[in-house]
Amino acid sequence: MNNLLLVIVLSLATAQRDLGVDARLHSGFASKHMSTTREIIVWLPPGYATETEKRYPVLYMHDGQNVYLEWRIDDIAKPLIAAQKIEPLIIVMIANGGTAESRADDYTWSKPSNMKAGGKADGYVRMLVEELKPFIDKTYRTLPDAANTGVAGASFGGIVSLHLGLRYPEVFGRLGVMSPSVWWDNKIILRDVRSHKSRPPARIWLDIGAAESDIARRDAKELRDVLVGKGWTLGSDLSYYELPKGTHDEASFARRAGDMLTFLFAPH
């Protein structure tokens, strides 16, 4: 067992014993579309074990080990559920490959000539859509339609979440786009949004840290404006937020994860 897996297993055991969190690890999830396996962490909301007829919306999150171990997304979601600020939901966390290169490969769908990695997202997104989601829908009591299925991530995870929403609008209807790497490949994500034939019926959370670079903040605002130009409405199906003093790191991502969950999964 590698060190990362050991940390996850120990963390899961501690969470279940001390916090009452129902989290499960699916180790070594294999895909015909990818050359390496992934660790999948599934967090089940309070009441899942006892309300056996109830089905739940699902949020898929990239960089799963960071989301679970550093953001502690379960600790963020539980009080929001208890306060009825969000629907009880299942959160599926997909661990990244462990290196900057593997993240660039998985989360970008083009490879600029000056970059050493990137451009292999087709395999990653097909794994998620064609293999992981069917597995989750079969294994857990989900609401499998697009209106009840979200995908979210930060940085490269932010742009691949929007990419998934554009490419698979029939699968993902709630998108969390946090501190997106709009700069990648001369802002390919902006070109993709502009060239999309019609506006998918997706609800989008977009954010940036106010202490991130001027370029990053300008890019995020440009993405916001391009989305508005495509038909999304600020304050309705699109939210744009700048976290005061927020930087481009896991702690800042975690600080606004609750706002992201609240916007995407507020009770109907």
Residue pairs with C-beta under 8 A, 6 or more apart in sequence:
1 9
4 39
4 65
4 95
4 98
5 27
5 39
7 69
8 25
8 39
8 41
8 65
8 68
8 69
8 95
9 25
11 68
11 69
12 23
12 24
12 25
12 41
15 21
15 23
15 74
16 22
16 23
19 74
19 75
20 46
21 43
21 74
21 78
22 43
22 44
22 45
22 46
22 48
22 49
23 41
23 42
23 43
23 44
23 68
23 74
24 41
24 42
24 44
25 39
25 40
25 41
25 42
26 39
26 40
26 41
26 42
26 135
27 39
27 40
28 37
28 38
28 39
29 37
29 38
29 39
29 40
29 131
29 132
29 135
30 37
31 37
31 38
31 123
31 126
31 127
31 131
31 132
32 131
33 122
33 123
33 124
33 126
33 127
33 130
33 131
34 123
34 124
34 127
36 97
36 102
38 64
38 94
38 95
38 97
38 127
39 64
39 65
39 95
40 64
40 92
40 93
40 94
40 95
40 132
41 64
41 65
41 68
41 92
41 93
41 95
42 90
42 91
42 92
42 93
42 136
42 140
43 68
43 73
43 74
43 77
43 90
43 91
43 92
43 93
44 90
44 140
45 56
45 77
45 78
45 81
45 88
45 89
45 90
46 78
46 81
46 82
46 88
47 54
47 88
48 54
48 56
48 88
48 90
48 141
52 141
54 88
54 141
55 141
55 142
55 143
56 87
56 88
56 89
56 90
56 140
56 141
56 142
56 143
57 87
57 89
57 90
57 142
57 143
57 148
57 149
57 150
57 174
57 265
58 89
58 90
58 91
58 92
58 136
58 140
58 142
58 143
58 144
58 148
58 149
58 150
59 89
59 90
59 91
59 92
59 149
59 150
59 151
59 152
59 174
59 176
59 261
59 264
59 265
60 92
60 94
60 128
60 132
60 133
60 149
60 150
60 151
60 152
60 172
61 67
61 73
61 91
61 92
61 93
61 94
61 151
61 152
61 153
61 157
61 176
62 94
62 96
62 106
62 107
62 151
62 152
62 153
62 154
62 156
62 157
62 160
62 161
63 94
63 95
63 96
63 103
63 153
63 154
63 157
64 92
64 93
64 94
64 95
64 96
65 93
65 95
65 96
66 96
66 250
67 73
67 91
67 93
68 74
68 93
70 250
70 251
70 254
71 250
71 253
71 254
71 257
72 254
73 91
73 93
73 254
73 257
74 91
76 254
76 257
76 258
76 261
77 86
77 89
77 91
77 258
77 261
80 86
80 258
80 261
80 262
81 87
81 88
81 89
84 267
85 262
85 266
85 267
86 261
86 262
86 265
86 266
86 267
87 265
87 266
87 267
87 268
89 261
89 265
90 136
90 140
90 142
92 132
92 136
94 128
94 132
96 102
96 103
96 106
97 103
97 105
97 106
100 117
101 116
101 117
102 117
103 156
104 115
104 117
104 118
104 156
105 117
105 118
105 119
105 120
105 121
105 124
106 120
106 121
106 123
106 124
106 160
107 121
107 124
107 153
107 156
107 157
107 159
107 160
108 118
108 119
108 120
108 121
108 156
108 159
108 160
108 184
108 185
109 119
109 121
109 122
109 125
109 160
109 163
109 188
110 118
110 119
110 184
110 185
110 188
111 117
111 118
111 119
111 185
112 118
112 184
112 185
112 186
118 184
118 185
121 160
121 163
124 160
125 160
125 163
125 164
125 167
125 168
128 151
128 164
129 164
129 168
129 171
133 144
133 149
133 171
136 142
137 144
142 148
142 149
143 149
145 173
146 169
146 170
146 171
146 172
146 173
146 201
147 173
147 174
148 173
149 171
149 172
149 173
149 174
150 172
150 173
150 174
150 175
150 176
150 264
150 265
151 161
151 164
151 165
151 172
151 174
151 175
151 176
152 161
152 175
152 176
152 177
152 178
152 205
152 260
152 264
153 160
153 161
153 176
153 178
154 178
154 179
154 253
155 178
155 179
155 180
155 181
155 248
156 181
156 184
157 178
158 176
158 177
158 178
158 179
158 180
158 181
159 177
159 180
159 181
159 182
159 184
159 189
161 175
161 176
161 177
162 175
162 177
162 180
162 189
162 193
162 204
163 189
163 192
164 171
164 172
164 175
165 172
165 173
165 175
165 200
165 202
165 204
166 192
166 193
166 196
166 200
169 200
169 201
169 202
172 202
173 200
173 201
173 202
173 203
174 202
174 203
174 264
174 265
175 202
175 203
175 204
175 205
175 264
176 205
176 260
176 264
177 204
177 205
177 206
177 207
177 223
178 205
178 206
178 207
178 253
178 256
178 257
178 260
179 207
179 208
179 209
179 212
179 216
179 220
179 248
179 252
179 253
180 189
180 206
180 208
180 219
180 220
180 223
182 189
182 190
182 216
182 219
182 220
182 222
182 223
183 215
183 216
183 219
187 219
187 222
189 223
190 222
190 223
190 226
193 223
193 226
193 227
193 230
194 226
194 229
194 230
196 230
199 230
199 231
199 232
202 237
203 237
203 238
203 263
203 264
204 227
204 232
204 237
204 238
204 239
205 239
205 241
205 259
205 260
205 263
205 264
206 220
206 223
206 224
206 227
206 238
206 239
206 240
206 241
207 220
207 239
207 240
207 241
207 242
207 243
207 256
207 259
207 260
208 216
208 217
208 220
208 221
208 241
208 242
208 243
208 246
209 216
209 242
209 243
209 245
209 246
209 247
209 248
209 252
210 217
210 242
210 243
210 244
210 245
210 246
211 245
211 246
211 247
212 246
212 247
212 248
213 248
216 248
217 242
220 240
220 242
221 240
224 234
224 238
224 240
227 238
228 234
228 238
232 238
234 240
239 263
241 256
241 259
243 252
243 255
243 256
246 252
246 255
246 256
